[in-house]
Every structure is written in structure tokens, then in C-alpha cells.
Amino acid sequence: MIDFKTNLRKRIIYIIIGIVVSYLGVIPLSLLFYQLQSRELSDPVATYLFYESFRIGIMILFLYFAFVHVKPSFIPT
């Protein structure tokens, strides 16, 4: 029987870092857009969807690290 409580601290750290980066990671991205275009994307809906998809992607990446990359994995190989 695999004990999934091992490396629980590492999993929690990955999840916390993922939450923080998903909220704060948008700031450098918006500054980059400001420097490149001197304005936001022309369509406010497209801007919102882009930033939200970026945040969701970052969160999914860190959830992958927490649940699959840290051994023992929750997903059997």
C-alpha cells in the first residue's frame, strides 16, 4: 500500500506557490504588454480571457507538479 502522506509538505508548498504565482504572474505579463504596445489589447474581452487563461495554465502546471511529479504520484504509472 502506497502512503500518499509522504511528501505532503512538498505538495502543499507546490500548491501555495502555484496560487501565488497565478495571481502575481499576471503583473510582469501586463507590464510586458504595456512596453510592447503602450496599451492593452484592443478588445477588453480578449484581454480578460488571455489573462485568465494564463492564470489557469500556471495553476494547472503547479497542480501537475504537486500531484504527479512529486513521488509517490497520485496517478499510477
PDB file of N, CA, C and O in Angstrom:
ATOM      1  N   MET A   1       0.841  -1.183   0.000  1.00  0.00           N
ATOM      2  CA  MET A   1       0.000   0.000   0.000  1.00  0.00           C
ATOM      3  C   MET A   1       0.885   1.245   0.000  1.00  0.00           C
ATOM      4  O   MET A   1       1.810   1.364   0.803  1.00  0.00           O
ATOM      5  N   ILE A   2       0.593   2.147  -0.890  1.00  0.00           N
ATOM      6  CA  ILE A   2       1.371   3.376  -1.004  1.00  0.00           C
ATOM      7  C   ILE A   2       0.837   4.396  -0.001  1.00  0.00           C
ATOM      8  O   ILE A   2      -0.368   4.633   0.078  1.00  0.00           O
ATOM      9  N   ASP A   3       1.742   4.989   0.754  1.00  0.00           N
ATOM     10  CA  ASP A   3       1.369   6.033   1.699  1.00  0.00           C
ATOM     11  C   ASP A   3       1.490   7.383   0.997  1.00  0.00           C
ATOM     12  O   ASP A   3       2.592   7.867   0.741  1.00  0.00           O
ATOM     13  N   PHE A   4       0.345   7.978   0.693  1.00  0.00           N
ATOM     14  CA  PHE A   4       0.338   9.249  -0.028  1.00  0.00           C
ATOM     15  C   PHE A   4       0.630  10.435   0.877  1.00  0.00           C
ATOM     16  O   PHE A   4       0.747  11.563   0.398  1.00  0.00           O
ATOM     17  N   LYS A   5       0.751  10.196   2.183  1.00  0.00           N
ATOM     18  CA  LYS A   5       1.063  11.292   3.099  1.00  0.00           C
ATOM     19  C   LYS A   5       2.543  11.643   3.080  1.00  0.00           C
ATOM     20  O   LYS A   5       2.939  12.692   3.588  1.00  0.00           O
ATOM     21  N   THR A   6       3.368  10.770   2.493  1.00  0.00           N
ATOM     22  CA  THR A   6       4.774  11.124   2.351  1.00  0.00           C
ATOM     23  C   THR A   6       4.875  12.260   1.338  1.00  0.00           C
ATOM     24  O   THR A   6       4.128  12.307   0.360  1.00  0.00           O
ATOM     25  N   ASN A   7       5.783  13.148   1.580  1.00  0.00           N
ATOM     26  CA  ASN A   7       5.989  14.345   0.750  1.00  0.00           C
ATOM     27  C   ASN A   7       4.771  15.255   0.720  1.00  0.00           C
ATOM     28  O   ASN A   7       4.596  16.029  -0.221  1.00  0.00           O
ATOM     29  N   LEU A   8       3.926  15.167   1.746  1.00  0.00           N
ATOM     30  CA  LEU A   8       2.750  16.032   1.814  1.00  0.00           C
ATOM     31  C   LEU A   8       3.156  17.498   1.931  1.00  0.00           C
ATOM     32  O   LEU A   8       2.511  18.379   1.362  1.00  0.00           O
ATOM     33  N   ARG A   9       4.223  17.747   2.668  1.00  0.00           N
ATOM     34  CA  ARG A   9       4.700  19.127   2.822  1.00  0.00           C
ATOM     35  C   ARG A   9       5.131  19.709   1.476  1.00  0.00           C
ATOM     36  O   ARG A   9       4.850  20.870   1.178  1.00  0.00           O
ATOM     37  N   LYS A  10       5.811  18.899   0.669  1.00  0.00           N
ATOM     38  CA  LYS A  10       6.248  19.366  -0.652  1.00  0.00           C
ATOM     39  C   LYS A  10       5.043  19.649  -1.549  1.00  0.00           C
ATOM     40  O   LYS A  10       5.049  20.617  -2.310  1.00  0.00           O
ATOM     41  N   ARG A  11       4.008  18.807  -1.462  1.00  0.00           N
ATOM     42  CA  ARG A  11       2.802  19.027  -2.260  1.00  0.00           C
ATOM     43  C   ARG A  11       2.122  20.338  -1.870  1.00  0.00           C
ATOM     44  O   ARG A  11       1.705  21.112  -2.732  1.00  0.00           O
ATOM     45  N   ILE A  12       2.015  20.577  -0.567  1.00  0.00           N
ATOM     46  CA  ILE A  12       1.365  21.800  -0.094  1.00  0.00           C
ATOM     47  C   ILE A  12       2.157  23.027  -0.522  1.00  0.00           C
ATOM     48  O   ILE A  12       1.574  24.045  -0.895  1.00  0.00           O
ATOM     49  N   ILE A  13       3.476  22.937  -0.470  1.00  0.00           N
ATOM     50  CA  ILE A  13       4.317  24.060  -0.905  1.00  0.00           C
ATOM     51  C   ILE A  13       4.109  24.344  -2.388  1.00  0.00           C
ATOM     52  O   ILE A  13       4.007  25.504  -2.788  1.00  0.00           O
ATOM     53  N   TYR A  14       4.046  23.287  -3.212  1.00  0.00           N
ATOM     54  CA  TYR A  14       3.796  23.488  -4.647  1.00  0.00           C
ATOM     55  C   TYR A  14       2.440  24.153  -4.880  1.00  0.00           C
ATOM     56  O   TYR A  14       2.327  25.032  -5.734  1.00  0.00           O
ATOM     57  N   ILE A  15       1.426  23.754  -4.143  1.00  0.00           N
ATOM     58  CA  ILE A  15       0.097  24.337  -4.335  1.00  0.00           C
ATOM     59  C   ILE A  15       0.084  25.800  -3.915  1.00  0.00           C
ATOM     60  O   ILE A  15      -0.500  26.635  -4.605  1.00  0.00           O
ATOM     61  N   ILE A  16       0.719  26.120  -2.796  1.00  0.00           N
ATOM     62  CA  ILE A  16       0.769  27.517  -2.341  1.00  0.00           C
ATOM     63  C   ILE A  16       1.543  28.382  -3.328  1.00  0.00           C
ATOM     64  O   ILE A  16       1.117  29.491  -3.652  1.00  0.00           O
ATOM     65  N   ILE A  17       2.677  27.878  -3.807  1.00  0.00           N
ATOM     66  CA  ILE A  17       3.455  28.628  -4.807  1.00  0.00           C
ATOM     67  C   ILE A  17       2.633  28.813  -6.080  1.00  0.00           C
ATOM     68  O   ILE A  17       2.680  29.877  -6.697  1.00  0.00           O
ATOM     69  N   GLY A  18       1.883  27.788  -6.476  1.00  0.00           N
ATOM     70  CA  GLY A  18       1.040  27.897  -7.664  1.00  0.00           C
ATOM     71  C   GLY A  18      -0.027  28.963  -7.537  1.00  0.00           C
ATOM     72  O   GLY A  18      -0.292  29.702  -8.486  1.00  0.00           O
ATOM     73  N   ILE A  19      -0.645  29.046  -6.360  1.00  0.00           N
ATOM     74  CA  ILE A  19      -1.669  30.068  -6.140  1.00  0.00           C
ATOM     75  C   ILE A  19      -1.050  31.464  -6.190  1.00  0.00           C
ATOM     76  O   ILE A  19      -1.596  32.367  -6.824  1.00  0.00           O
ATOM     77  N   VAL A  20       0.079  31.634  -5.526  1.00  0.00           N
ATOM     78  CA  VAL A  20       0.734  32.947  -5.503  1.00  0.00           C
ATOM     79  C   VAL A  20       1.191  33.354  -6.901  1.00  0.00           C
ATOM     80  O   VAL A  20       0.977  34.491  -7.322  1.00  0.00           O
ATOM     81  N   VAL A  21       1.818  32.427  -7.618  1.00  0.00           N
ATOM     82  CA  VAL A  21       2.321  32.752  -8.958  1.00  0.00           C
ATOM     83  C   VAL A  21       1.172  33.002  -9.927  1.00  0.00           C
ATOM     84  O   VAL A  21       1.290  33.849 -10.813  1.00  0.00           O
ATOM     85  N   SER A  22       0.062  32.282  -9.776  1.00  0.00           N
ATOM     86  CA  SER A  22      -1.051  32.507 -10.696  1.00  0.00           C
ATOM     87  C   SER A  22      -1.666  33.889 -10.507  1.00  0.00           C
ATOM     88  O   SER A  22      -2.200  34.459 -11.458  1.00  0.00           O
ATOM     89  N   TYR A  23      -1.599  34.440  -9.289  1.00  0.00           N
ATOM     90  CA  TYR A  23      -2.109  35.793  -9.078  1.00  0.00           C
ATOM     91  C   TYR A  23      -1.067  36.857  -9.398  1.00  0.00           C
ATOM     92  O   TYR A  23      -1.398  37.881  -9.996  1.00  0.00           O
ATOM     93  N   LEU A  24       0.182  36.633  -9.011  1.00  0.00           N
ATOM     94  CA  LEU A  24       1.209  37.651  -9.220  1.00  0.00           C
ATOM     95  C   LEU A  24       1.908  37.526 -10.573  1.00  0.00           C
ATOM     96  O   LEU A  24       2.587  38.461 -10.998  1.00  0.00           O
ATOM     97  N   GLY A  25       1.757  36.403 -11.249  1.00  0.00           N
ATOM     98  CA  GLY A  25       2.409  36.209 -12.535  1.00  0.00           C
ATOM     99  C   GLY A  25       1.816  37.039 -13.648  1.00  0.00           C
ATOM    100  O   GLY A  25       2.431  37.197 -14.703  1.00  0.00           O
ATOM    101  N   VAL A  26       0.626  37.574 -13.427  1.00  0.00           N
ATOM    102  CA  VAL A  26      -0.027  38.407 -14.435  1.00  0.00           C
ATOM    103  C   VAL A  26       0.613  39.791 -14.481  1.00  0.00           C
ATOM    104  O   VAL A  26       0.569  40.457 -15.516  1.00  0.00           O
ATOM    105  N   ILE A  27       1.201  40.228 -13.379  1.00  0.00           N
ATOM    106  CA  ILE A  27       1.791  41.571 -13.314  1.00  0.00           C
ATOM    107  C   ILE A  27       2.938  41.745 -14.315  1.00  0.00           C
ATOM    108  O   ILE A  27       2.913  42.713 -15.074  1.00  0.00           O
ATOM    109  N   PRO A  28       3.958  40.847 -14.358  1.00  0.00           N
ATOM    110  CA  PRO A  28       5.005  41.035 -15.369  1.00  0.00           C
ATOM    111  C   PRO A  28       4.482  40.912 -16.792  1.00  0.00           C
ATOM    112  O   PRO A  28       4.993  41.560 -17.706  1.00  0.00           O
ATOM    113  N   LEU A  29       3.462  40.081 -16.978  1.00  0.00           N
ATOM    114  CA  LEU A  29       2.889  39.921 -18.309  1.00  0.00           C
ATOM    115  C   LEU A  29       2.203  41.208 -18.761  1.00  0.00           C
ATOM    116  O   LEU A  29       2.340  41.607 -19.917  1.00  0.00           O
ATOM    117  N   SER A  30       1.475  41.855 -17.870  1.00  0.00           N
ATOM    118  CA  SER A  30       0.821  43.114 -18.247  1.00  0.00           C
ATOM    119  C   SER A  30       1.844  44.222 -18.460  1.00  0.00           C
ATOM    120  O   SER A  30       1.653  45.077 -19.325  1.00  0.00           O
ATOM    121  N   LEU A  31       2.932  44.221 -17.680  1.00  0.00           N
ATOM    122  CA  LEU A  31       3.994  45.210 -17.906  1.00  0.00           C
ATOM    123  C   LEU A  31       4.681  44.988 -19.250  1.00  0.00           C
ATOM    124  O   LEU A  31       5.048  45.949 -19.926  1.00  0.00           O
ATOM    125  N   LEU A  32       4.853  43.739 -19.636  1.00  0.00           N
ATOM    126  CA  LEU A  32       5.440  43.432 -20.939  1.00  0.00           C
ATOM    127  C   LEU A  32       4.537  43.935 -22.059  1.00  0.00           C
ATOM    128  O   LEU A  32       5.021  44.530 -23.022  1.00  0.00           O
ATOM    129  N   PHE A  33       3.222  43.703 -21.944  1.00  0.00           N
ATOM    130  CA  PHE A  33       2.298  44.214 -22.948  1.00  0.00           C
ATOM    131  C   PHE A  33       2.332  45.731 -23.005  1.00  0.00           C
ATOM    132  O   PHE A  33       2.253  46.318 -24.084  1.00  0.00           O
ATOM    133  N   TYR A  34       2.449  46.367 -21.848  1.00  0.00           N
ATOM    134  CA  TYR A  34       2.486  47.829 -21.814  1.00  0.00           C
ATOM    135  C   TYR A  34       3.727  48.351 -22.532  1.00  0.00           C
ATOM    136  O   TYR A  34       3.645  49.348 -23.249  1.00  0.00           O
ATOM    137  N   GLN A  35       4.865  47.701 -22.355  1.00  0.00           N
ATOM    138  CA  GLN A  35       6.093  48.138 -23.015  1.00  0.00           C
ATOM    139  C   GLN A  35       6.048  47.866 -24.516  1.00  0.00           C
ATOM    140  O   GLN A  35       6.555  48.665 -25.304  1.00  0.00           O
ATOM    141  N   LEU A  36       5.452  46.757 -24.915  1.00  0.00           N
ATOM    142  CA  LEU A  36       5.440  46.408 -26.334  1.00  0.00           C
ATOM    143  C   LEU A  36       4.415  47.213 -27.124  1.00  0.00           C
ATOM    144  O   LEU A  36       4.684  47.625 -28.253  1.00  0.00           O
ATOM    145  N   GLN A  37       3.243  47.440 -26.539  1.00  0.00           N
ATOM    146  CA  GLN A  37       2.170  48.063 -27.297  1.00  0.00           C
ATOM    147  C   GLN A  37       1.799  49.449 -26.808  1.00  0.00           C
ATOM    148  O   GLN A  37       1.098  50.177 -27.511  1.00  0.00           O
ATOM    149  N   SER A  38       2.240  49.828 -25.643  1.00  0.00           N
ATOM    150  CA  SER A  38       1.868  51.085 -24.989  1.00  0.00           C
ATOM    151  C   SER A  38       0.370  51.171 -24.731  1.00  0.00           C
ATOM    152  O   SER A  38      -0.159  52.258 -24.500  1.00  0.00           O
ATOM    153  N   ARG A  39      -0.307  50.043 -24.768  1.00  0.00           N
ATOM    154  CA  ARG A  39      -1.728  49.966 -24.422  1.00  0.00           C
ATOM    155  C   ARG A  39      -2.075  48.492 -24.219  1.00  0.00           C
ATOM    156  O   ARG A  39      -1.291  47.603 -24.551  1.00  0.00           O
ATOM    157  N   GLU A  40      -3.234  48.257 -23.683  1.00  0.00           N
ATOM    158  CA  GLU A  40      -3.714  46.889 -23.510  1.00  0.00           C
ATOM    159  C   GLU A  40      -4.161  46.343 -24.867  1.00  0.00           C
ATOM    160  O   GLU A  40      -4.149  47.056 -25.871  1.00  0.00           O
ATOM    161  N   LEU A  41      -4.548  45.090 -24.881  1.00  0.00           N
ATOM    162  CA  LEU A  41      -5.124  44.541 -26.099  1.00  0.00           C
ATOM    163  C   LEU A  41      -6.377  45.339 -26.449  1.00  0.00           C
ATOM    164  O   LEU A  41      -7.052  45.862 -25.562  1.00  0.00           O
ATOM    165  N   SER A  42      -6.681  45.430 -27.722  1.00  0.00           N
ATOM    166  CA  SER A  42      -7.758  46.319 -28.158  1.00  0.00           C
ATOM    167  C   SER A  42      -9.127  45.886 -27.635  1.00  0.00           C
ATOM    168  O   SER A  42      -9.964  46.738 -27.336  1.00  0.00           O
ATOM    169  N   ASP A  43      -9.366  44.608 -27.521  1.00  0.00           N
ATOM    170  CA  ASP A  43     -10.658  44.111 -27.071  1.00  0.00           C
ATOM    171  C   ASP A  43     -10.581  43.763 -25.586  1.00  0.00           C
ATOM    172  O   ASP A  43      -9.759  42.929 -25.209  1.00  0.00           O
ATOM    173  N   PRO A  44     -11.401  44.366 -24.732  1.00  0.00           N
ATOM    174  CA  PRO A  44     -11.315  44.065 -23.300  1.00  0.00           C
ATOM    175  C   PRO A  44     -11.670  42.617 -22.972  1.00  0.00           C
ATOM    176  O   PRO A  44     -11.137  42.050 -22.018  1.00  0.00           O
ATOM    177  N   VAL A  45     -12.563  42.016 -23.755  1.00  0.00           N
ATOM    178  CA  VAL A  45     -12.909  40.611 -23.520  1.00  0.00           C
ATOM    179  C   VAL A  45     -11.716  39.720 -23.840  1.00  0.00           C
ATOM    180  O   VAL A  45     -11.440  38.769 -23.109  1.00  0.00           O
ATOM    181  N   ALA A  46     -11.010  40.018 -24.922  1.00  0.00           N
ATOM    182  CA  ALA A  46      -9.825  39.238 -25.281  1.00  0.00           C
ATOM    183  C   ALA A  46      -8.734  39.394 -24.230  1.00  0.00           C
ATOM    184  O   ALA A  46      -8.040  38.430 -23.908  1.00  0.00           O
ATOM    185  N   THR A  47      -8.580  40.595 -23.697  1.00  0.00           N
ATOM    186  CA  THR A  47      -7.594  40.825 -22.641  1.00  0.00           C
ATOM    187  C   THR A  47      -7.930  40.009 -21.410  1.00  0.00           C
ATOM    188  O   THR A  47      -7.061  39.347 -20.842  1.00  0.00           O
ATOM    189  N   TYR A  48      -9.190  40.053 -20.994  1.00  0.00           N
ATOM    190  CA  TYR A  48      -9.619  39.292 -19.817  1.00  0.00           C
ATOM    191  C   TYR A  48      -9.420  37.798 -20.031  1.00  0.00           C
ATOM    192  O   TYR A  48      -8.899  37.115 -19.150  1.00  0.00           O
ATOM    193  N   LEU A  49      -9.825  37.285 -21.179  1.00  0.00           N
ATOM    194  CA  LEU A  49      -9.690  35.854 -21.453  1.00  0.00           C
ATOM    195  C   LEU A  49      -8.229  35.432 -21.526  1.00  0.00           C
ATOM    196  O   LEU A  49      -7.880  34.333 -21.094  1.00  0.00           O
ATOM    197  N   PHE A  50      -7.374  36.292 -22.065  1.00  0.00           N
ATOM    198  CA  PHE A  50      -5.956  35.962 -22.145  1.00  0.00           C
ATOM    199  C   PHE A  50      -5.342  35.859 -20.758  1.00  0.00           C
ATOM    200  O   PHE A  50      -4.644  34.891 -20.456  1.00  0.00           O
ATOM    201  N   TYR A  51      -5.599  36.858 -19.908  1.00  0.00           N
ATOM    202  CA  TYR A  51      -5.032  36.839 -18.560  1.00  0.00           C
ATOM    203  C   TYR A  51      -5.578  35.673 -17.742  1.00  0.00           C
ATOM    204  O   TYR A  51      -4.829  35.035 -17.002  1.00  0.00           O
ATOM    205  N   GLU A  52      -6.870  35.389 -17.864  1.00  0.00           N
ATOM    206  CA  GLU A  52      -7.453  34.281 -17.106  1.00  0.00           C
ATOM    207  C   GLU A  52      -6.932  32.935 -17.596  1.00  0.00           C
ATOM    208  O   GLU A  52      -6.685  32.041 -16.787  1.00  0.00           O
ATOM    209  N   SER A  53      -6.762  32.775 -18.906  1.00  0.00           N
ATOM    210  CA  SER A  53      -6.212  31.511 -19.407  1.00  0.00           C
ATOM    211  C   SER A  53      -4.756  31.351 -18.985  1.00  0.00           C
ATOM    212  O   SER A  53      -4.308  30.230 -18.743  1.00  0.00           O
ATOM    213  N   PHE A  54      -4.015  32.445 -18.893  1.00  0.00           N
ATOM    214  CA  PHE A  54      -2.640  32.391 -18.397  1.00  0.00           C
ATOM    215  C   PHE A  54      -2.621  31.952 -16.936  1.00  0.00           C
ATOM    216  O   PHE A  54      -1.822  31.097 -16.557  1.00  0.00           O
ATOM    217  N   ARG A  55      -3.495  32.531 -16.118  1.00  0.00           N
ATOM    218  CA  ARG A  55      -3.552  32.169 -14.700  1.00  0.00           C
ATOM    219  C   ARG A  55      -3.957  30.713 -14.513  1.00  0.00           C
ATOM    220  O   ARG A  55      -3.378  30.013 -13.684  1.00  0.00           O
ATOM    221  N   ILE A  56      -4.938  30.253 -15.268  1.00  0.00           N
ATOM    222  CA  ILE A  56      -5.381  28.864 -15.154  1.00  0.00           C
ATOM    223  C   ILE A  56      -4.271  27.921 -15.598  1.00  0.00           C
ATOM    224  O   ILE A  56      -4.068  26.876 -14.981  1.00  0.00           O
ATOM    225  N   GLY A  57      -3.553  28.273 -16.656  1.00  0.00           N
ATOM    226  CA  GLY A  57      -2.442  27.438 -17.119  1.00  0.00           C
ATOM    227  C   GLY A  57      -1.333  27.315 -16.097  1.00  0.00           C
ATOM    228  O   GLY A  57      -0.793  26.227 -15.894  1.00  0.00           O
ATOM    229  N   ILE A  58      -0.986  28.417 -15.449  1.00  0.00           N
ATOM    230  CA  ILE A  58       0.041  28.384 -14.404  1.00  0.00           C
ATOM    231  C   ILE A  58      -0.424  27.517 -13.237  1.00  0.00           C
ATOM    232  O   ILE A  58       0.357  26.735 -12.695  1.00  0.00           O
ATOM    233  N   MET A  59      -1.687  27.652 -12.851  1.00  0.00           N
ATOM    234  CA  MET A  59      -2.199  26.854 -11.731  1.00  0.00           C
ATOM    235  C   MET A  59      -2.212  25.371 -12.078  1.00  0.00           C
ATOM    236  O   MET A  59      -1.878  24.541 -11.233  1.00  0.00           O
ATOM    237  N   ILE A  60      -2.590  25.023 -13.296  1.00  0.00           N
ATOM    238  CA  ILE A  60      -2.589  23.620 -13.726  1.00  0.00           C
ATOM    239  C   ILE A  60      -1.171  23.068 -13.726  1.00  0.00           C
ATOM    240  O   ILE A  60      -0.960  21.912 -13.360  1.00  0.00           O
ATOM    241  N   LEU A  61      -0.204  23.872 -14.130  1.00  0.00           N
ATOM    242  CA  LEU A  61       1.191  23.429 -14.119  1.00  0.00           C
ATOM    243  C   LEU A  61       1.649  23.085 -12.707  1.00  0.00           C
ATOM    244  O   LEU A  61       2.265  22.040 -12.493  1.00  0.00           O
ATOM    245  N   PHE A  62       1.355  23.947 -11.748  1.00  0.00           N
ATOM    246  CA  PHE A  62       1.777  23.672 -10.378  1.00  0.00           C
ATOM    247  C   PHE A  62       0.977  22.536  -9.747  1.00  0.00           C
ATOM    248  O   PHE A  62       1.511  21.812  -8.907  1.00  0.00           O
ATOM    249  N   LEU A  63      -0.288  22.360 -10.128  1.00  0.00           N
ATOM    250  CA  LEU A  63      -1.042  21.202  -9.647  1.00  0.00           C
ATOM    251  C   LEU A  63      -0.462  19.913 -10.209  1.00  0.00           C
ATOM    252  O   LEU A  63      -0.427  18.894  -9.519  1.00  0.00           O
ATOM    253  N   TYR A  64      -0.006  19.951 -11.457  1.00  0.00           N
ATOM    254  CA  TYR A  64       0.672  18.789 -12.026  1.00  0.00           C
ATOM    255  C   TYR A  64       1.919  18.455 -11.219  1.00  0.00           C
ATOM    256  O   TYR A  64       2.154  17.295 -10.880  1.00  0.00           O
ATOM    257  N   PHE A  65       2.720  19.477 -10.911  1.00  0.00           N
ATOM    258  CA  PHE A  65       3.914  19.236 -10.095  1.00  0.00           C
ATOM    259  C   PHE A  65       3.543  18.635  -8.748  1.00  0.00           C
ATOM    260  O   PHE A  65       4.217  17.720  -8.277  1.00  0.00           O
ATOM    261  N   ALA A  66       2.480  19.134  -8.120  1.00  0.00           N
ATOM    262  CA  ALA A  66       2.110  18.680  -6.781  1.00  0.00           C
ATOM    263  C   ALA A  66       1.576  17.257  -6.777  1.00  0.00           C
ATOM    264  O   ALA A  66       1.884  16.490  -5.864  1.00  0.00           O
ATOM    265  N   PHE A  67       0.787  16.887  -7.772  1.00  0.00           N
ATOM    266  CA  PHE A  67       0.106  15.599  -7.711  1.00  0.00           C
ATOM    267  C   PHE A  67       0.717  14.515  -8.580  1.00  0.00           C
ATOM    268  O   PHE A  67       0.470  13.334  -8.333  1.00  0.00           O
ATOM    269  N   VAL A  68       1.494  14.862  -9.576  1.00  0.00           N
ATOM    270  CA  VAL A  68       2.069  13.848 -10.460  1.00  0.00           C
ATOM    271  C   VAL A  68       3.580  13.794 -10.329  1.00  0.00           C
ATOM    272  O   VAL A  68       4.153  12.706 -10.271  1.00  0.00           O
ATOM    273  N   HIS A  69       4.233  14.936 -10.282  1.00  0.00           N
ATOM    274  CA  HIS A  69       5.695  14.981 -10.276  1.00  0.00           C
ATOM    275  C   HIS A  69       6.279  14.549  -8.934  1.00  0.00           C
ATOM    276  O   HIS A  69       7.304  13.869  -8.899  1.00  0.00           O
ATOM    277  N   VAL A  70       5.639  14.934  -7.828  1.00  0.00           N
ATOM    278  CA  VAL A  70       6.127  14.559  -6.502  1.00  0.00           C
ATOM    279  C   VAL A  70       5.800  13.090  -6.268  1.00  0.00           C
ATOM    280  O   VAL A  70       4.655  12.669  -6.434  1.00  0.00           O
ATOM    281  N   LYS A  71       6.797  12.319  -5.888  1.00  0.00           N
ATOM    282  CA  LYS A  71       6.613  10.883  -5.673  1.00  0.00           C
ATOM    283  C   LYS A  71       6.250  10.612  -4.234  1.00  0.00           C
ATOM    284  O   LYS A  71       6.817  11.268  -3.361  1.00  0.00           O
ATOM    285  N   PRO A  72       5.350   9.698  -3.912  1.00  0.00           N
ATOM    286  CA  PRO A  72       4.582   8.835  -4.805  1.00  0.00           C
ATOM    287  C   PRO A  72       3.468   9.622  -5.498  1.00  0.00           C
ATOM    288  O   PRO A  72       2.809  10.464  -4.887  1.00  0.00           O
ATOM    289  N   SER A  73       3.281   9.338  -6.749  1.00  0.00           N
ATOM    290  CA  SER A  73       2.327  10.058  -7.568  1.00  0.00           C
ATOM    291  C   SER A  73       0.908   9.585  -7.271  1.00  0.00           C
ATOM    292  O   SER A  73       0.690   8.419  -6.941  1.00  0.00           O
ATOM    293  N   PHE A  74      -0.055  10.497  -7.391  1.00  0.00           N
ATOM    294  CA  PHE A  74      -1.454  10.116  -7.249  1.00  0.00           C
ATOM    295  C   PHE A  74      -1.965   9.397  -8.490  1.00  0.00           C
ATOM    296  O   PHE A  74      -2.995   8.724  -8.441  1.00  0.00           O
ATOM    297  N   ILE A  75      -1.259   9.534  -9.584  1.00  0.00           N
ATOM    298  CA  ILE A  75      -1.647   8.881 -10.834  1.00  0.00           C
ATOM    299  C   ILE A  75      -0.694   7.723 -11.068  1.00  0.00           C
ATOM    300  O   ILE A  75       0.512   7.933 -11.205  1.00  0.00           O
ATOM    301  N   PRO A  76      -1.219   6.498 -11.117  1.00  0.00           N
ATOM    302  CA  PRO A  76      -0.319   5.346 -11.296  1.00  0.00           C
ATOM    303  C   PRO A  76       0.336   5.353 -12.671  1.00  0.00           C
ATOM    304  O   PRO A  76      -0.276   5.737 -13.668  1.00  0.00           O
ATOM    305  N   THR A  77       1.586   4.922 -12.700  1.00  0.00           N
ATOM    306  CA  THR A  77       2.304   4.886 -13.981  1.00  0.00           C
ATOM    307  C   THR A  77       2.394   3.489 -14.518  1.00  0.00           C
ATOM    308  O   THR A  77       2.965   3.274 -15.587  1.00  0.00           O
TER     309      THR A  77
END
